[in-house]
Amino acid sequence: MNFDRIFKENRQPIIAAFALFLIVVTLSFSSEYFWTVGNVFNIGKQASINLIIALGMTVVIISAGIDLSVGSLLALTISVTAVLGIANEMNIVLAAFIAIVLTVAAGTLNGVIIQYGKVPAFIATLGTMGVARGVVLLISSGNPSMSFPSAFLWIADGKILGIPFPILLSLVMVIATVILLKYTRLGREIYAIGGNEEAARLSGINIPFVRIVTYSLSGFCCAIAGIVFAARVGAAPPSAGVGYELNAIAAVIIGGTSLSGGRGNVMGTVVGAFLMAVISNGLNIIDVDPYWQGIVIGTIIVFAVMMSNLRSGNR
């Protein structure tokens, strides 16, 4: 086994994993509460929402796209579920299903606009972000007081074999995304489009289909994360998901996925999501002003992109 080649190909996620290890060790000595079972599970649940969104973002970025609408689509899922299931007294499961379908449709619309409208992904998803947030405010009337039934809250608080359900759900979605990208034809085509779209077209790849599917998958991940978020908060705040696109992109880039497309892996995204969750949790435990979290995350993103660009230049 050529360890030197493996390290060169996975340098950034390996460095991120090492950074995560150092931070965990440091926090272990900084606070006696860090390694408590409750706090470990709390980190897992906190990371799960960002991780699920970041999985969809990983697929999109590998295809050389970007999705800035993920936070608003998460909020759309929450608000539609609340309006149908609480305000209109629909069965909460059916309400959540309808919300998921609508959010996937919104993600699909992103892909259609980008592919057939020839609108750059940055602009298209920025527009969708504003539209979706406006729809959320419109249908909820800006009312954050809608509370979900206790049975629904099991999604966030329930456990299977002693492990919180959000952690297990994110694990299932990680496995599914790994299988998609590594072992399916669609996954290979996503990498091909991100690496060289013209070469992919000449190879007979159905670029419109693949591109639209990537944004549909991003919408699906936002919808699932939205259901988990709603259950964890127990309400439907219209401001839900604000800034989550930054967190998702950070997790993906920290994990080594290239913003230029064609390169990246799911396990790097997992490391990136947990690194961010551990940093956020650690800052809270040692009682650091929460405003510093944005500064830390922003600095990490810039550093990760610099490393990615330097790596691409060396290649």
C-alpha positions as MATLAB code, in Angstrom:
seq = 'MNFDRIFKENRQPIIAAFALFLIVVTLSFSSEYFWTVGNVFNIGKQASINLIIALGMTVVIISAGIDLSVGSLLALTISVTAVLGIANEMNIVLAAFIAIVLTVAAGTLNGVIIQYGKVPAFIATLGTMGVARGVVLLISSGNPSMSFPSAFLWIADGKILGIPFPILLSLVMVIATVILLKYTRLGREIYAIGGNEEAARLSGINIPFVRIVTYSLSGFCCAIAGIVFAARVGAAPPSAGVGYELNAIAAVIIGGTSLSGGRGNVMGTVVGAFLMAVISNGLNIIDVDPYWQGIVIGTIIVFAVMMSNLRSGNR';
ca = [
       0.000    0.000    0.000;
       1.405    3.380   -1.038;
       0.929    5.465    2.105;
       2.713    8.459    0.580;
       0.206    8.604   -2.285;
      -2.748    8.137    0.086;
      -1.511   11.011    2.248;
      -1.014   13.318   -0.748;
      -4.510   12.583   -2.050;
      -6.127   13.027    1.376;
      -3.834   15.617    2.923;
      -6.505   18.132    3.876;
      -8.983   15.722    5.551;
      -6.071   14.086    7.385;
      -4.898   17.479    8.650;
      -8.488   18.294    9.645;
      -8.746   14.994   11.523;
      -5.471   15.735   13.319;
      -6.734   19.218   14.220;
      -9.937   17.645   15.562;
      -7.852   15.273   17.690;
      -5.770   18.131   19.129;
      -8.856   20.189   19.941;
     -10.520   17.224   21.645;
      -7.406   16.594   23.746;
      -7.167   20.274   24.680;
     -10.822   20.494   25.677;
     -10.500   17.276   27.683;
      -7.994   19.045   29.930;
      -9.848   22.376   29.866;
     -13.164   21.099   31.212;
     -14.258   18.088   33.234;
     -17.644   18.214   31.502;
     -16.352   17.662   27.976;
     -16.215   13.862   28.097;
     -19.499   13.355   29.925;
     -21.944   11.107   28.086;
     -24.489   13.898   27.868;
     -22.023   16.308   26.279;
     -20.676   13.734   23.808;
     -24.225   12.976   22.669;
     -24.940   16.700   22.522;
     -21.966   17.190   20.174;
     -23.225   14.329   18.031;
     -26.725   15.777   17.812;
     -25.378   19.259   17.150;
     -23.121   17.953   14.377;
     -25.840   15.781   12.837;
     -27.925   18.657   11.438;
     -24.967   20.401    9.802;
     -23.577   17.062    8.622;
     -26.796   16.049    6.885;
     -26.944   19.393    5.058;
     -23.219   19.185    4.268;
     -23.654   15.756    2.657;
     -25.925   17.294    0.029;
     -23.547   20.238   -0.293;
     -20.663   17.799   -0.850;
     -22.449   16.236   -3.817;
     -23.203   19.670   -5.283;
     -19.672   21.028   -4.844;
     -18.066   17.889   -6.286;
     -20.154   18.568   -9.404;
     -18.607   22.086   -9.468;
     -21.772   23.737   -8.145;
     -22.765   25.600   -4.992;
     -26.016   25.842   -3.047;
     -26.580   28.949   -0.955;
     -30.257   28.168   -0.383;
     -29.786   25.293    2.078;
     -30.588   27.308    5.224;
     -33.773   28.733    3.710;
     -34.854   25.312    2.406;
     -34.384   23.904    5.910;
     -36.630   26.671    7.247;
     -39.154   25.965    4.477;
     -39.430   22.333    5.583;
     -39.984   23.376    9.188;
     -42.593   26.030    8.399;
     -44.603   23.872    5.989;
     -44.633   21.025    8.507;
     -45.790   23.398   11.257;
     -48.463   25.163    9.193;
     -49.959   21.910    7.894;
     -49.474   19.778   10.984;
     -50.229   22.301   13.715;
     -52.144   25.267   12.322;
     -54.267   23.069   10.013;
     -54.266   19.993   12.280;
     -53.092   17.603    9.573;
     -51.445   14.334   10.614;
     -47.905   15.397   11.513;
     -46.292   12.537    9.565;
     -48.219   13.454    6.415;
     -47.392   17.126    6.964;
     -43.689   16.325    7.256;
     -43.838   14.165    4.117;
     -45.462   16.976    2.115;
     -42.845   19.421    3.436;
     -40.035   17.092    2.364;
     -41.525   16.715   -1.138;
     -41.875   20.496   -1.521;
     -38.306   21.075   -0.369;
     -36.948   18.477   -2.777;
     -38.984   20.192   -5.514;
     -37.364   23.517   -4.574;
     -33.931   21.910   -4.799;
     -34.851   20.434   -8.172;
     -35.941   23.894   -9.325;
     -32.455   25.149   -8.464;
     -30.981   22.568  -10.805;
     -33.448   23.374  -13.587;
     -32.734   27.121  -13.365;
     -28.977   26.522  -13.387;
     -29.040   23.998  -16.232;
     -31.694   25.371  -18.563;
     -31.786   29.001  -17.482;
     -27.985   29.215  -17.779;
     -27.890   31.097  -14.482;
     -24.671   30.688  -12.448;
     -25.237   28.450   -9.422;
     -24.184   31.207   -7.027;
     -26.817   33.610   -8.374;
     -29.568   31.012   -8.832;
     -29.312   29.616   -5.314;
     -28.873   33.090   -3.834;
     -32.187   34.013   -5.438;
     -33.831   30.821   -4.211;
     -32.518   31.558   -0.737;
     -34.368   34.880   -0.719;
     -37.556   33.460   -2.235;
     -37.703   30.504    0.166;
     -37.099   32.758    3.175;
     -39.862   35.054    1.977;
     -42.246   32.114    1.615;
     -41.379   31.014    5.148;
     -42.218   34.453    6.550;
     -45.376   34.618    4.459;
     -46.900   31.270    5.451;
     -45.878   31.567    9.088;
     -46.757   35.274    9.376;
     -43.484   35.553   11.263;
     -45.008   33.568   14.122;
     -42.445   31.442   16.002;
     -44.896   30.176   18.621;
     -46.131   27.027   16.858;
     -45.078   24.031   18.972;
     -44.773   20.470   17.727;
     -46.477   17.541   19.528;
     -44.402   15.518   21.989;
     -44.447   12.434   19.746;
     -42.735   14.434   17.013;
     -39.992   15.485   19.423;
     -38.849   11.843   19.666;
     -36.981   12.414   16.398;
     -34.513   14.589   18.335;
     -34.757   13.113   21.831;
     -35.392    9.431   21.127;
     -32.716    6.746   21.341;
     -32.173    3.389   19.678;
     -29.884    1.005   21.572;
     -28.917    3.958   23.754;
     -27.762    6.116   20.842;
     -29.669    9.329   19.989;
     -31.729    8.962   16.829;
     -30.245   12.057   15.060;
     -26.776   10.501   15.289;
     -28.010    7.205   13.845;
     -29.905    9.030   11.105;
     -26.843   11.029   10.094;
     -24.805    7.801   10.076;
     -27.305    6.181    7.701;
     -27.158    9.194    5.412;
     -23.351    9.183    5.465;
     -23.325    5.522    4.408;
     -25.895    6.198    1.670;
     -23.855    9.126    0.320;
     -20.639    7.084    0.348;
     -22.382    4.332   -1.620;
     -23.809    6.875   -4.063;
     -20.509    8.612   -4.793;
     -18.187    5.625   -4.684;
     -20.137    2.663   -5.969;
     -22.762    3.949   -8.420;
     -22.655    5.181  -11.981;
     -24.338    8.413  -10.940;
     -21.567    9.063   -8.430;
     -18.872    8.591  -11.057;
     -20.742   10.941  -13.371;
     -20.962   13.600  -10.638;
     -17.167   13.491  -10.268;
     -16.745   13.549  -14.049;
     -18.907   16.645  -14.496;
     -17.059   18.452  -11.720;
     -13.683   17.499  -13.142;
     -14.320   18.419  -16.776;
     -17.855   19.081  -17.967;
     -16.975   19.147  -21.677;
     -15.142   15.834  -21.460;
     -18.089   14.386  -19.548;
     -20.482   15.568  -22.270;
     -18.338   14.016  -24.996;
     -18.312   10.783  -22.993;
     -22.079   10.583  -23.297;
     -22.990   11.630  -19.761;
     -26.464   13.170  -19.447;
     -25.284   16.413  -17.864;
     -28.723   18.038  -17.379;
     -30.038   14.965  -15.543;
     -26.983   14.613  -13.302;
     -26.856   18.328  -12.432;
     -30.559   18.490  -11.563;
     -30.275   15.334   -9.447;
     -27.422   16.826   -7.411;
     -29.560   19.810   -6.424;
     -32.533   17.530   -5.734;
     -30.328   15.547   -3.356;
     -29.231   18.774   -1.679;
     -32.897   19.699   -1.209;
     -33.620   16.275    0.259;
     -30.769   16.610    2.751;
     -32.070   20.061    3.762;
     -35.539   18.596    4.277;
     -34.305   15.774    6.523;
     -32.127   18.185    8.495;
     -35.141   20.496    8.824;
     -37.257   17.753   10.386;
     -34.478   16.992   12.891;
     -34.042   20.704   13.641;
     -37.773   21.174   14.212;
     -37.893   18.221   16.592;
     -34.858   19.457   18.490;
     -36.150   23.002   18.900;
     -39.760   21.900   19.320;
     -41.013   24.939   17.413;
     -40.942   26.553   13.979;
     -38.940   29.796   14.191;
     -38.979   31.667   10.844;
     -35.303   32.495   11.382;
     -34.326   28.815   11.437;
     -31.372   27.968    9.234;
     -29.940   31.472    8.957;
     -26.219   31.104    8.253;
     -26.423   27.335    7.804;
     -25.132   27.591    4.242;
     -21.886   28.955    5.709;
     -21.638   26.062    8.160;
     -22.303   23.465    5.457;
     -19.784   24.939    3.032;
     -17.234   25.163    5.859;
     -17.650   21.474    6.740;
     -17.252   20.470    3.089;
     -14.205   22.645    2.393;
     -12.506   21.760    5.681;
     -12.955   18.110    4.697;
     -10.937   18.609    1.521;
     -13.606   18.883   -1.180;
     -12.420   21.260   -3.890;
     -14.562   24.309   -4.641;
     -13.601   23.905   -8.298;
     -15.248   20.471   -8.357;
     -14.181   16.972   -9.310;
     -12.499   16.115   -6.012;
     -13.747   15.353   -2.518;
     -15.004   12.641   -0.228;
     -17.726   12.115    2.338;
     -15.487   11.156    5.244;
     -13.700   14.487    4.965;
     -17.072   16.210    5.276;
     -17.823   14.137    8.384;
     -14.554   15.285    9.946;
     -15.307   18.890    8.983;
     -18.797   18.796   10.511;
     -17.553   17.303   13.779;
     -14.626   19.710   13.921;
     -17.049   22.630   13.772;
     -19.395   21.054   16.318;
     -16.544   20.373   18.744;
     -15.212   23.931   18.375;
     -18.670   25.387   19.003;
     -19.284   23.085   21.970;
     -15.843   23.738   23.403;
     -16.221   27.509   23.183;
     -19.533   27.220   25.031;
     -18.075   24.956   27.723;
     -15.159   27.254   28.475;
     -17.577   30.188   28.437;
     -16.226   32.055   25.423;
     -18.465   34.775   23.969;
     -20.611   33.106   21.261;
     -19.816   35.945   18.842;
     -16.305   34.521   18.641;
     -17.716   31.384   17.026;
     -18.425   33.228   13.781;
     -14.897   34.655   13.781;
     -13.373   31.213   14.373;
     -15.492   29.516   11.695;
     -14.782   32.279    9.167;
     -11.048   32.011    9.822;
     -11.167   28.236    9.406;
     -12.983   28.562    6.065;
     -10.402   31.013    4.703;
      -7.549   28.795    5.887;
      -9.152   25.662    4.403;
      -9.716   27.341    1.016;
      -6.123   28.580    1.016;
      -4.899   25.045    1.634;
      -7.156   23.721   -1.117;
      -5.883   26.306   -3.611;
      -2.261   25.659   -2.703;
      -2.846   21.949   -3.111;
      -4.440   22.470   -6.528;
      -1.530   24.670   -7.561;
       0.969   22.013   -6.535;
      -0.925   19.405   -8.497;
];
